[in-house]
Amino acid sequence: FEDVDLSIRLKRAGYSVWYEPSTAIWHKNAGSSGSGSGLHQYYQTRNRYRFGFSYASWRTKIFLLKHMWNEYRTGTPEVKQAILDSIRNRYGKNPDVH
């Protein structure tokens, strides 16, 4: 979510954001955490809620709260920890998640 977050912050600061179709950037998904791993699930969940609660409308935030509750009830330990850390506003590395 960092790329979209940066774009929104730039636009709010008065800059233009452009798409350049002739550019190619190769990004290995979850290269450092391993796609589908518990660590990947943790960061995707935590950062999705952080992004949503930072920029969404109030109606979407209500939906996010409902979704967060359902995901907490049924999620893996990593997803549950991500939700708790999101609520507690804890960001950065979490040494308890692998």
DSSP file with accessible surface (Angstrom, degrees, kcal/mol):
  #  RESIDUE AA STRUCTURE BP1 BP2  ACC     N-H-->O    O-->H-N    N-H-->O    O-->H-N    TCO  KAPPA ALPHA  PHI   PSI    X-CA   Y-CA   Z-CA
    1    1 A F     >        0   0   74      0, 0.0     4,-2.5     0, 0.0     5,-0.2   0.000 360.0 360.0 360.0  -6.3    0.0    0.0    0.0
    2    2 A E  H  >  +     0   0  137      1,-0.2     4,-2.4     2,-0.2     5,-0.2   0.852 360.0  53.2 -65.4 -31.4    3.0    2.3    0.2
    3    3 A D  H  > S+     0   0  105      2,-0.2     4,-2.1     1,-0.2    -1,-0.2   0.937 113.0  42.0 -70.5 -41.5    2.9    3.3   -3.4
    4    4 A V  H  > S+     0   0   65      2,-0.2     4,-2.5     1,-0.2     5,-0.2   0.912 113.4  53.9 -71.3 -38.7   -0.8    4.3   -3.3
    5    5 A D  H  X S+     0   0   41     -4,-2.5     4,-2.5     1,-0.2     5,-0.2   0.937 109.4  48.1 -59.1 -46.4   -0.2    6.1    0.1
    6    6 A L  H  X S+     0   0   86     -4,-2.4     4,-2.6     1,-0.2    -1,-0.2   0.922 110.5  51.9 -61.7 -42.8    2.7    8.1   -1.4
    7    7 A S  H  X S+     0   0   43     -4,-2.1     4,-2.4     1,-0.2    -1,-0.2   0.921 110.9  47.1 -60.7 -44.4    0.5    9.0   -4.4
    8    8 A I  H  X S+     0   0   44     -4,-2.5     4,-2.5     2,-0.2    -1,-0.2   0.934 112.5  49.1 -64.4 -44.1   -2.3   10.3   -2.2
    9    9 A R  H  X S+     0   0  132     -4,-2.5     4,-1.4    -5,-0.2    -2,-0.2   0.901 111.2  50.2 -65.0 -37.4    0.0   12.3    0.0
   10   10 A L  H  <>S+     0   0   64     -4,-2.6     5,-2.5    -5,-0.2     3,-0.3   0.933 111.0  48.6 -64.2 -45.3    1.7   13.9   -3.0
   11   11 A K  H ><5S+     0   0  138     -4,-2.4     3,-1.6     1,-0.2    -2,-0.2   0.912 110.1  51.4 -62.2 -40.9   -1.6   14.8   -4.5
   12   12 A R  H 3<5S+     0   0  177     -4,-2.5    -1,-0.2     1,-0.3    -2,-0.2   0.791 105.8  56.2 -66.6 -26.4   -2.8   16.3   -1.2
   13   13 A A  T 3<5S-     0   0   68     -4,-1.4    -1,-0.3    -3,-0.3    -2,-0.2   0.422 127.4 -99.7 -84.9   0.3    0.5   18.4   -1.1
   14   14 A G  T < 5S+     0   0   67     -3,-1.6    -3,-0.2     1,-0.3     2,-0.2   0.478  80.2 129.5  99.4   3.1   -0.4   19.9   -4.5
   15   15 A Y      < -     0   0  153     -5,-2.5     2,-0.3    -6,-0.2    -1,-0.3  -0.530  56.1-119.4 -87.6 159.3    1.8   17.7   -6.8
   16   16 A S        -     0   0   91     -2,-0.2     2,-0.5     2,-0.0    -1,-0.0  -0.749  17.8-148.3 -94.0 145.1    0.6   15.9   -9.9
   17   17 A V        -     0   0   66     -2,-0.3     2,-0.3    -9,-0.0   -10,-0.0  -0.967  19.3-169.4-114.8 127.1    0.9   12.2  -10.1
   18   18 A W        -     0   0  220     -2,-0.5     2,-0.5     2,-0.0    -2,-0.0  -0.870  19.2-138.7-119.6 151.5    1.4   10.8  -13.6
   19   19 A Y        -     0   0  189     -2,-0.3    -2,-0.0     2,-0.0     0, 0.0  -0.917  13.4-163.7-105.5 128.6    1.4    7.4  -15.1
   20   20 A E    >   -     0   0  107     -2,-0.5     3,-1.6     1,-0.1    -2,-0.0  -0.891   2.6-170.2-115.1 100.1    4.1    6.6  -17.6
   21   21 A P  T 3  S+     0   0   87      0, 0.0    -1,-0.1     0, 0.0    -2,-0.0   0.711  81.0  62.3 -67.8 -18.2    3.2    3.6  -19.7
   22   22 A S  T 3  S+     0   0  102      2,-0.0     2,-0.3     0, 0.0    -2,-0.0   0.552  86.0  94.6 -84.9  -3.6    6.6    3.2  -21.4
   23   23 A T    <   -     0   0   84     -3,-1.6     2,-0.4     2,-0.0    -3,-0.0  -0.627  58.4-160.4 -88.5 143.9    8.3    2.6  -18.0
   24   24 A A        +     0   0   76     -2,-0.3     2,-0.4     2,-0.0    -2,-0.0  -0.991  11.2 176.5-126.8 127.9    8.9   -1.0  -16.7
   25   25 A I        -     0   0  146     -2,-0.4     2,-0.6     2,-0.0    -2,-0.0  -0.999  17.8-148.7-128.4 129.2    9.6   -1.8  -13.1
   26   26 A W        +     0   0  239     -2,-0.4     2,-0.5     2,-0.0    -2,-0.0  -0.867  18.1 179.9-101.8 126.0    9.9   -5.4  -11.9
   27   27 A H        -     0   0  145     -2,-0.6     2,-0.8     3,-0.0    -2,-0.0  -0.986  22.7-141.8-128.8 122.9    8.8   -6.1   -8.4
   28   28 A K    >   -     0   0  166     -2,-0.5     3,-1.6     1,-0.0     4,-0.2  -0.750  30.2-122.7 -85.9 114.2    9.0   -9.5   -6.7
   29   29 A N  T 3  S-     0   0   91     -2,-0.8     6,-0.4     1,-0.3     5,-0.1  -0.346  87.7  -8.7 -59.1 126.7    5.8   -9.8   -4.7
   30   30 A A  T 3> S+     0   0   15      4,-0.1     4,-3.0     1,-0.1    -1,-0.3   0.831  83.2 161.7  55.0  38.4    6.6  -10.5   -1.0
   31   31 A G  T <4 S+     0   0   48     -3,-1.6    -2,-0.1     1,-0.2    -1,-0.1   0.833  73.5  35.8 -59.6 -34.5   10.3  -11.0   -1.9
   32   32 A S  T  4 S+     0   0  128     -4,-0.2    -1,-0.2     1,-0.1    -2,-0.1   0.705 127.3  34.9 -94.2 -19.3   11.5  -10.5    1.7
   33   33 A S  T  4 S-     0   0   24     -3,-0.1     7,-0.4     6,-0.1     6,-0.3   0.640 108.5-110.8-109.1 -17.7    8.6  -12.2    3.5
   34   34 A G    ><  -     0   0   35     -4,-3.0     3,-2.3     5,-0.1     6,-0.4   0.656  37.3 -87.4  87.3 114.1    7.7  -15.1    1.2
   35   35 A S  T 3  S+     0   0   87     -6,-0.4     3,-0.1     1,-0.3    -5,-0.1  -0.278 112.5   8.0 -57.6 126.4    4.4  -15.0   -0.7
   36   36 A G  T 3  S+     0   0   46      1,-0.3    -1,-0.3     2,-0.1    -2,-0.1   0.361  96.4 135.0  85.5  -5.0    1.6  -16.5    1.4
   37   37 A S  S <> S-     0   0   36     -3,-2.3     4,-2.6     1,-0.1    -1,-0.3  -0.212  72.3-106.2 -70.6 167.4    3.7  -16.8    4.6
   38   38 A G  H  > S+     0   0   15      1,-0.2     4,-2.5     2,-0.2     5,-0.1   0.893 122.9  52.4 -60.6 -38.8    2.4  -15.8    8.0
   39   39 A L  H  > S+     0   0   38     59,-0.3     4,-2.5    -6,-0.3     5,-0.2   0.916 109.1  49.4 -65.0 -41.1    4.7  -12.7    7.9
   40   40 A H  H  > S+     0   0   29     -6,-0.4     4,-2.6    -7,-0.4     5,-0.2   0.932 111.3  49.0 -63.7 -44.5    3.2  -11.7    4.5
   41   41 A Q  H  X S+     0   0   64     -4,-2.6     4,-2.4     1,-0.2     5,-0.3   0.906 110.2  53.1 -60.0 -42.3   -0.3  -12.2    5.8
   42   42 A Y  H  X S+     0   0    1     -4,-2.5     4,-2.7    -5,-0.2     5,-0.3   0.960 112.9  41.0 -58.0 -54.6    0.5  -10.1    8.8
   43   43 A Y  H  X S+     0   0   57     -4,-2.5     4,-2.5     1,-0.2     5,-0.3   0.900 115.0  51.0 -66.3 -39.7    1.9   -7.1    6.8
   44   44 A Q  H  X S+     0   0   78     -4,-2.6     4,-1.9    -5,-0.2    -1,-0.2   0.932 115.2  43.0 -63.4 -43.6   -0.9   -7.3    4.2
   45   45 A T  H  X S+     0   0    5     -4,-2.4     4,-2.0    -5,-0.2     5,-0.2   0.960 116.8  45.2 -67.1 -52.1   -3.6   -7.3    6.8
   46   46 A R  H  X S+     0   0   13     -4,-2.7     4,-2.3    -5,-0.3    -2,-0.2   0.938 117.0  44.3 -59.7 -45.6   -2.1   -4.6    9.1
   47   47 A N  H  X S+     0   0   40     -4,-2.5     4,-2.6    -5,-0.3    -1,-0.2   0.831 108.0  58.3 -74.5 -28.9   -1.3   -2.3    6.2
   48   48 A R  H  X S+     0   0   71     -4,-1.9     4,-2.6    -5,-0.3    -1,-0.2   0.942 111.2  42.5 -62.7 -45.2   -4.6   -2.8    4.5
   49   49 A Y  H  X S+     0   0    0     -4,-2.0     4,-2.8     2,-0.2     5,-0.3   0.904 112.7  53.2 -69.6 -38.6   -6.4   -1.6    7.6
   50   50 A R  H  X S+     0   0  116     -4,-2.3     4,-1.3    -5,-0.2    -2,-0.2   0.945 113.1  44.0 -59.1 -47.2   -3.9    1.2    8.2
   51   51 A F  H  X S+     0   0   45     -4,-2.6     4,-1.8     2,-0.2     5,-0.3   0.947 114.5  49.5 -63.0 -47.7   -4.5    2.5    4.6
   52   52 A G  H  X S+     0   0   10     -4,-2.6     4,-2.5     1,-0.2    -2,-0.2   0.919 112.3  45.7 -60.3 -45.2   -8.3    2.1    4.8
   53   53 A F  H  < S+     0   0   61     -4,-2.8    -1,-0.2     1,-0.2    -2,-0.2   0.732 112.3  53.9 -74.6 -17.5   -8.7    3.9    8.1
   54   54 A S  H  < S+     0   0   62     -4,-1.3    -1,-0.2    -3,-0.3    -2,-0.2   0.851 127.9  10.9 -79.0 -35.8   -6.3    6.7    6.8
   55   55 A Y  H  < S+     0   0   47     -4,-1.8    -2,-0.2    -3,-0.1    -3,-0.2   0.570  95.9 106.1-124.5 -13.9   -8.2    7.5    3.6
   56   56 A A  S  < S-     0   0   25     -4,-2.5     2,-0.0    -5,-0.3    -4,-0.0  -0.275  70.1-104.0 -75.4 160.9  -11.6    5.9    3.4
   57   57 A S     >  -     0   0   64      1,-0.1     4,-2.4     4,-0.0     5,-0.2  -0.288  38.8-102.9 -70.5 166.6  -15.0    7.6    3.8
   58   58 A W  H  > S+     0   0  180      1,-0.2     4,-1.8     2,-0.2     5,-0.1   0.866 122.8  54.7 -63.8 -34.2  -16.8    7.1    7.1
   59   59 A R  H  > S+     0   0  181      1,-0.2     4,-1.8     2,-0.2    -1,-0.2   0.909 109.5  46.7 -65.6 -40.4  -19.2    4.5    5.4
   60   60 A T  H  > S+     0   0   65      1,-0.2     4,-2.9     2,-0.2    -2,-0.2   0.884 108.1  56.4 -68.9 -35.5  -16.2    2.5    4.2
   61   61 A K  H  X S+     0   0   70     -4,-2.4     4,-2.2     2,-0.2    -1,-0.2   0.882 104.9  52.4 -64.1 -35.9  -14.6    2.7    7.7
   62   62 A I  H  X S+     0   0   77     -4,-1.8     4,-2.0     2,-0.2    -1,-0.2   0.940 110.5  47.8 -63.9 -44.1  -17.8    1.2    9.1
   63   63 A F  H  X S+     0   0  126     -4,-1.8     4,-2.9     1,-0.2    -2,-0.2   0.922 109.8  53.3 -60.1 -43.5  -17.5   -1.7    6.6
   64   64 A L  H  X S+     0   0   20     -4,-2.9     4,-3.0     1,-0.2    -1,-0.2   0.883 106.0  52.8 -61.0 -39.6  -13.8   -2.1    7.6
   65   65 A L  H  X S+     0   0  100     -4,-2.2     4,-2.2     2,-0.2    -1,-0.2   0.927 111.5  45.9 -61.8 -43.6  -14.7   -2.4   11.2
   66   66 A K  H  X S+     0   0  137     -4,-2.0     4,-2.3     2,-0.2    -2,-0.2   0.928 114.9  47.1 -63.5 -44.5  -17.2   -5.2   10.5
   67   67 A H  H  X S+     0   0   73     -4,-2.9     4,-2.9     1,-0.2     5,-0.2   0.906 110.0  53.8 -63.9 -40.5  -14.7   -6.9    8.2
   68   68 A M  H  X S+     0   0   12     -4,-3.0     4,-2.5    -5,-0.2    -1,-0.2   0.916 108.8  48.9 -60.9 -43.9  -12.0   -6.5   10.8
   69   69 A W  H  X S+     0   0  155     -4,-2.2     4,-2.1     2,-0.2    -1,-0.2   0.936 113.5  45.6 -62.9 -46.8  -14.2   -8.2   13.4
   70   70 A N  H  X S+     0   0   77     -4,-2.3     4,-1.5     1,-0.2    -2,-0.2   0.902 114.0  48.9 -63.5 -41.2  -15.0  -11.1   11.1
   71   71 A E  H  X S+     0   0   40     -4,-2.9     4,-2.0     1,-0.2    -1,-0.2   0.876 109.5  52.7 -68.0 -34.7  -11.4  -11.5   10.1
   72   72 A Y  H  < S+     0   0   76     -4,-2.5    -1,-0.2    -5,-0.2    -2,-0.2   0.918 108.8  50.3 -65.3 -41.7  -10.3  -11.5   13.7
   73   73 A R  H  < S+     0   0  135     -4,-2.1    -1,-0.2     1,-0.2    -2,-0.2   0.840 126.0  24.6 -65.1 -32.6  -12.7  -14.2   14.6
   74   74 A T  H  < S+     0   0  111     -4,-1.5    -1,-0.2    -5,-0.1    -2,-0.2   0.483  99.5 108.8-113.6  -4.1  -11.7  -16.5   11.8
   75   75 A G  S  < S-     0   0   20     -4,-2.0    -3,-0.0    -5,-0.2    -4,-0.0  -0.142  70.9 -97.8 -79.3 168.9   -8.1  -15.5   11.0
   76   76 A T     >  -     0   0   51      1,-0.1     4,-2.6   -38,-0.0     5,-0.2  -0.251  45.5 -97.9 -70.0 166.6   -4.8  -17.1   11.5
   77   77 A P  H  > S+     0   0  102      0, 0.0     4,-2.4     0, 0.0     5,-0.2   0.883 126.8  52.8 -56.5 -35.2   -2.7  -16.0   14.5
   78   78 A E  H  > S+     0   0   56      2,-0.2     4,-2.3     1,-0.2     5,-0.1   0.905 109.1  47.9 -68.5 -39.5   -0.7  -13.7   12.3
   79   79 A V  H  > S+     0   0    9      2,-0.2     4,-2.3     1,-0.2    -1,-0.2   0.922 111.6  50.4 -66.6 -42.8   -3.9  -12.0   11.0
   80   80 A K  H  X S+     0   0   72     -4,-2.6     4,-2.4     1,-0.2    -2,-0.2   0.925 111.2  48.4 -61.1 -43.0   -5.2  -11.6   14.5
   81   81 A Q  H  X S+     0   0   48     -4,-2.4     4,-2.8    -5,-0.2    -1,-0.2   0.902 109.6  53.4 -64.3 -38.5   -1.9  -10.0   15.6
   82   82 A A  H  X S+     0   0    0     -4,-2.3     4,-2.3     2,-0.2    -2,-0.2   0.911 109.1  48.6 -62.2 -42.1   -2.0   -7.7   12.6
   83   83 A I  H  X S+     0   0    3     -4,-2.3     4,-2.5     2,-0.2    -2,-0.2   0.936 112.3  48.0 -65.3 -45.1   -5.5   -6.5   13.5
   84   84 A L  H  X S+     0   0   46     -4,-2.4     4,-2.5     1,-0.2    -2,-0.2   0.923 112.6  48.7 -61.4 -43.1   -4.5   -5.9   17.1
   85   85 A D  H  <>S+     0   0    0     -4,-2.8     5,-3.1     2,-0.2     4,-0.4   0.882 110.0  52.5 -65.7 -35.5   -1.4   -4.0   16.0
   86   86 A S  H ><5S+     0   0   12     -4,-2.3     3,-1.0     3,-0.2    -2,-0.2   0.938 111.0  46.4 -64.3 -44.9   -3.5   -2.0   13.6
   87   87 A I  H 3<5S+     0   0  112     -4,-2.5    -2,-0.2     1,-0.3    -1,-0.2   0.902 114.5  47.6 -63.0 -40.2   -5.9   -1.0   16.4
   88   88 A R  T 3<5S-     0   0  142     -4,-2.5    -1,-0.3    -5,-0.2    -2,-0.2   0.463 111.9-122.1 -80.2  -2.6   -3.0   -0.2   18.7
   89   89 A N  T < 5 +     0   0  117     -3,-1.0     2,-0.7    -4,-0.4    -3,-0.2   0.860  56.4 157.7  61.9  37.0   -1.3    1.9   16.0
   90   90 A R      < +     0   0  101     -5,-3.1     2,-0.3    -6,-0.1    -1,-0.2  -0.861  10.8 165.8 -96.4 117.4    1.8   -0.3   16.2
   91   91 A Y        +     0   0   61     -2,-0.7     2,-0.2    -3,-0.1    -5,-0.0  -0.777  31.2  54.6-128.6 171.0    3.9   -0.2   13.0
   92   92 A G  S    S-     0   0   43     -2,-0.3     2,-0.1     2,-0.1    -2,-0.0  -0.576 101.1 -16.6  96.7-167.5    7.3   -1.2   12.1
   93   93 A K        -     0   0  188     -2,-0.2    -2,-0.1     1,-0.0     3,-0.0  -0.450  55.3-151.2 -73.7 143.1    8.7   -4.7   12.6
   94   94 A N    >   -     0   0    6      3,-0.1     3,-1.6    -2,-0.1    -2,-0.1  -0.951   1.0-160.8-113.6 111.1    6.9   -7.1   14.9
   95   95 A P  T 3  S+     0   0   96      0, 0.0    -1,-0.1     0, 0.0    -2,-0.0   0.667  86.8  63.6 -67.5 -13.0    9.4   -9.6   16.4
   96   96 A D  T 3  S+     0   0  116     -3,-0.0     2,-0.5     2,-0.0   -15,-0.0   0.573  90.4  76.1 -86.7  -9.2    6.6  -12.0   17.4
   97   97 A V    <         0   0   14     -3,-1.6    -3,-0.1   -16,-0.0   -58,-0.0  -0.887 360.0 360.0-109.3 131.8    5.5  -12.7   13.8
   98   98 A H              0   0  164     -2,-0.5   -59,-0.3   -56,-0.0   -60,-0.2  -0.921 360.0 360.0-125.1 360.0    7.5  -14.9   11.5
